[in-house]
């Protein structure tokens, strides 16, 4: 079986698309984690203010 290596092969194009999709998901996960952390910190600050009565 012969396979041509190069950016013009459909197989490489599909692999490239999958990589981009995977990277996009990783970035979304990181972004989501950061967002959750920020929300949690904000909640803790808010709760601390409420408990202290300020």
Number of C-alpha atoms within 10 A of each C-alpha: 2 4 7 9 9 10 10 9 11 10 14 14 13 11 11 13 12 12 12 12 12 12 12 12 12 12 12 12 12 12 12 12 12 12 12 12 12 12 12 12 12 12 12 12 12 13 12 12 11 10 9 8 7 7
